[in-house]
Amino acid sequence: MTRTSSILLTSGGGSTTGTISGPRNKIDVYCGPHNDDVVSSSWSDWGTSANYTWTKPSNINADVPLRVYVWGPGGNAGGNSESYGGGGGGYAYKEIAVASVNNTEAITVGMPSTNQNNSRGAASSFGNHCSANSGNDGANPNNPSGNPNSTGENSNPQSSWYSGYGQGGIGVGGDINRRGGQGGYSHSCNPGSGSGGGGGSAPAPQTTLGHHDGYTGGSGYSSYQCGAGASIAFPGTVNYDTWSGGNGGAGTAGWGAGDRWGDETRRSAGHGGAGLFGAGGRGASIRGYSSNDQARPNLMPAGDGKGGAIWDPNGIILGGGGGGGGLTTTWSSARTHAPAGNGGPGAGGGSVQGYGSSNNGECVAGNGGVLGGGGGANQYNMSGCGGAAGGAGSSGWEGEPRARWGWCMGGTGLVVVTYAVT
């Protein structure tokens, strides 16, 4: 569903409030699919794009140029083909003189590919002024469409990383064009010891971070590993070995943490990275002995990242913490699960790791916050979806993208328009 607002002051998440000084006093935000695409009880996708119209106000201040922020959608997980995380959507930022803006401008909010793992979604755009391409799905190794050098680089650096799978999208036509972060690598995709990568983040909007490229999701470099989701300021990390639980997602002000020691009855997951406006989520832990009755009272669930965001007509600051890591385990007759936490605004979701080489997982990684990547998972655990423009995390086995059920999907595109009225 599209959320369009024209507000005079800041919209903050969590306990975050504040304003940014400047001449603009209106903000319009476009995000998500058309409701008409999802009202059917049998719907299987949310359309390729959502199209809207921005109308120039009659009392717009002609002396203050518009600021337009455009992000493409994030890529889906690679699924059982190549279990790489999805790439973050590209980003274009442009200041446009009021005289150069038509009375109405078409806005396109791109959607991730329809239940695919080896494609890419539709681009987002503001009229003919600027656009941003989708991040690749995890099993798509092809370069983004459009000008691969629109970011000012001599070549595409991601085409040689991880064989090009899960590349981030790029911005086109903006005063500033940036590349989304690449989805995390997968060592193997199989039901016995599969590993999953975290989703790549979309580029940051805040000028204090230089409108820089998105970051890479954490990578599962060996069997059973799972990479956490990337934030707009830090890449995702990965759990140490079979015994350690999932890592916390990257925060907007710190790395996601991980655990090292443990066994099947004593396991801990890592905490989420710190946020500019709040702490990272607590990592899950399991302590038990030999049966379900003894295992259940000793489980501590993961926490979501804290902190909010400032959406101001004169600037955007995302300050969320990363989601805590999750884990599962089995021993004797006991089996227990602790899902990972979701990332706050701009932060990544925590990853989830299941002990053992069978289907004893059946747990869920954390979703990314806006622009953040979803957490990855090893075999028979579900990875997290990307926040708006963020890439999805991937699963080591049995994690195919499905929009209807909310499985392993990249985030939708995002368009923000700010301006001044009298």
URKA-V536901 format. One record per backbone hydrogen bond with DSSP energy under -0.5 kcal/mol. CO is the residue of the C=O (numbers start at 1). NH is the residue of the N-H. E is the energy in kcal/mol with one decimal. If there is no record, write none. Layout:
<<CO | NH | E> <CO | NH | E>>
This chain:
<<2 | 4 | -0.6> <5 | 7 | -0.5> <10 | 12 | -0.6> <11 | 311 | -1.5> <13 | 16 | -2.1> <26 | 419 | -1.7> <27 | 7 | -0.7> <28 | 417 | -2.5> <30 | 415 | -2.3> <31 | 3 | -0.6> <34 | 37 | -1.2> <35 | 38 | -1.7> <35 | 39 | -0.5> <40 | 43 | -1.2> <44 | 404 | -0.5> <48 | 111 | -2.0> <48 | 122 | -0.6> <50 | 109 | -2.9> <52 | 107 | -3.0> <53 | 55 | -0.5> <54 | 105 | -2.6> <57 | 60 | -1.3> <59 | 422 | -2.5> <60 | 62 | -0.8> <61 | 64 | -1.5> <63 | 65 | -0.6> <66 | 96 | -2.0> <67 | 418 | -2.6> <68 | 94 | -2.2> <69 | 416 | -2.7> <70 | 92 | -2.5> <71 | 414 | -1.9> <73 | 135 | -2.5> <75 | 392 | -2.6> <76 | 138 | -2.0> <78 | 81 | -1.2> <78 | 82 | -1.0> <82 | 84 | -2.1> <83 | 197 | -0.9> <84 | 78 | -2.1> <86 | 200 | -2.6> <87 | 75 | -3.0> <88 | 169 | -2.6> <89 | 203 | -0.7> <90 | 72 | -2.1> <91 | 178 | -2.9> <92 | 70 | -2.6> <93 | 175 | -1.6> <93 | 176 | -2.1> <94 | 68 | -2.7> <94 | 96 | -0.5> <96 | 66 | -2.6> <97 | 100 | -1.7> <98 | 101 | -1.5> <103 | 56 | -3.1> <105 | 54 | -3.2> <106 | 127 | -3.7> <107 | 52 | -3.1> <107 | 109 | -0.5> <108 | 110 | -0.7> <108 | 125 | -2.3> <109 | 50 | -2.2> <110 | 413 | -3.4> <111 | 122 | -1.8> <113 | 115 | -1.0> <117 | 139 | -2.5> <119 | 137 | -2.7> <122 | 73 | -0.7> <124 | 132 | -2.4> <125 | 108 | -2.1> <126 | 129 | -1.8> <126 | 130 | -1.0> <130 | 126 | -2.2> <131 | 172 | -3.1> <132 | 124 | -2.4> <133 | 90 | -2.7> <135 | 121 | -0.6> <136 | 87 | -2.6> <137 | 140 | -1.9> <137 | 166 | -1.0> <139 | 141 | -0.6> <140 | 166 | -1.0> <140 | 167 | -0.6> <146 | 148 | -0.7> <147 | 150 | -1.6> <149 | 152 | -2.0> <155 | 157 | -0.8> <156 | 159 | -0.9> <157 | 160 | -0.7> <158 | 161 | -0.7> <160 | 163 | -0.5> <161 | 164 | -2.7> <162 | 165 | -1.9> <164 | 167 | -0.8> <166 | 183 | -2.7> <167 | 136 | -3.3> <169 | 180 | -2.7> <170 | 133 | -2.9> <172 | 131 | -2.7> <176 | 93 | -2.7> <178 | 91 | -2.0> <178 | 171 | -0.9> <179 | 214 | -2.7> <180 | 168 | -0.5> <181 | 88 | -3.1> <182 | 217 | -2.2> <184 | 85 | -2.3> <185 | 220 | -2.9> <188 | 195 | -2.7> <190 | 194 | -1.2> <193 | 224 | -1.3> <194 | 379 | -1.4> <196 | 227 | -2.4> <197 | 394 | -3.0> <198 | 184 | -3.4> <199 | 230 | -2.2> <200 | 391 | -3.0> <201 | 181 | -3.2> <206 | 209 | -1.7> <206 | 211 | -1.3> <207 | 210 | -1.4> <209 | 212 | -0.8> <212 | 204 | -1.1> <215 | 201 | -2.3> <216 | 236 | -2.4> <218 | 198 | -3.2> <219 | 221 | -1.2> <220 | 187 | -2.1> <222 | 225 | -1.7> <225 | 196 | -1.7> <226 | 239 | -1.1> <227 | 376 | -2.5> <228 | 218 | -2.9> <229 | 250 | -2.3> <230 | 373 | -2.6> <234 | 231 | -2.6> <237 | 228 | -3.3> <241 | 244 | -0.5> <246 | 270 | -2.6> <247 | 351 | -2.5> <249 | 273 | -3.1> <250 | 348 | -2.8> <254 | 251 | -2.6> <257 | 248 | -2.6> <259 | 240 | -0.7> <263 | 266 | -0.8> <265 | 288 | -1.8> <266 | 263 | -1.7> <267 | 286 | -3.0> <268 | 245 | -2.2> <270 | 325 | -3.2> <271 | 248 | -0.5> <271 | 257 | -2.8> <273 | 322 | -2.4> <274 | 253 | -2.9> <274 | 254 | -0.6> <278 | 275 | -2.7> <279 | 306 | -2.9> <281 | 272 | -3.0> <282 | 303 | -2.8> <284 | 269 | -3.1> <285 | 300 | -2.9> <286 | 267 | -2.1> <290 | 333 | -1.1> <291 | 295 | -1.9> <292 | 296 | -2.5> <293 | 297 | -0.6> <295 | 298 | -1.6> <296 | 299 | -1.3> <298 | 287 | -1.3> <299 | 301 | -0.5> <300 | 285 | -2.1> <303 | 324 | -2.7> <306 | 321 | -2.7> <308 | 319 | -2.2> <309 | 13 | -0.9> <309 | 311 | -0.6> <310 | 312 | -0.8> <310 | 317 | -2.4> <311 | 11 | -1.4> <312 | 315 | -1.9> <315 | 312 | -2.2> <317 | 310 | -3.0> <319 | 277 | -2.6> <320 | 252 | -2.1> <321 | 344 | -3.0> <322 | 281 | -3.3> <323 | 249 | -3.2> <324 | 341 | -3.3> <325 | 284 | -2.5> <326 | 246 | -2.3> <326 | 353 | -1.2> <327 | 338 | -2.5> <328 | 355 | -1.5> <329 | 336 | -2.1> <331 | 334 | -3.1> <334 | 331 | -2.0> <336 | 329 | -2.1> <338 | 327 | -1.8> <339 | 302 | -1.0> <341 | 350 | -2.4> <342 | 305 | -2.9> <344 | 347 | -2.6> <344 | 369 | -0.5> <345 | 320 | -2.8> <346 | 232 | -2.3> <347 | 369 | -2.4> <348 | 323 | -2.2> <349 | 229 | -2.6> <350 | 366 | -2.8> <351 | 326 | -3.0> <352 | 378 | -1.1> <353 | 328 | -1.9> <363 | 382 | -3.1> <364 | 340 | -2.3> <366 | 375 | -2.9> <367 | 343 | -2.7> <369 | 372 | -3.0> <369 | 387 | -0.6> <370 | 346 | -1.6> <371 | 202 | -2.5> <372 | 387 | -2.2> <373 | 349 | -2.5> <374 | 199 | -3.1> <375 | 384 | -3.0> <376 | 352 | -1.9> <377 | 396 | -0.9> <378 | 381 | -1.3> <380 | 362 | -3.4> <382 | 365 | -2.8> <383 | 408 | -0.7> <384 | 393 | -2.5> <385 | 368 | -2.4> <387 | 390 | -3.2> <388 | 371 | -2.0> <389 | 89 | -3.1> <390 | 411 | -2.9> <391 | 374 | -2.6> <392 | 86 | -3.0> <394 | 377 | -2.5> <396 | 190 | -0.8> <397 | 380 | -1.4> <402 | 406 | -0.6> <402 | 407 | -2.6> <403 | 406 | -1.0> <406 | 408 | -0.6> <407 | 402 | -1.9> <408 | 77 | -2.1> <409 | 386 | -2.1> <411 | 74 | -2.5> <412 | 389 | -1.6> <413 | 32 | -0.8> <414 | 71 | -3.1> <415 | 30 | -2.9> <416 | 69 | -2.8> <417 | 28 | -2.7> <418 | 67 | -2.3> <419 | 25 | -1.5> <419 | 26 | -1.9> <420 | 61 | -2.9>>
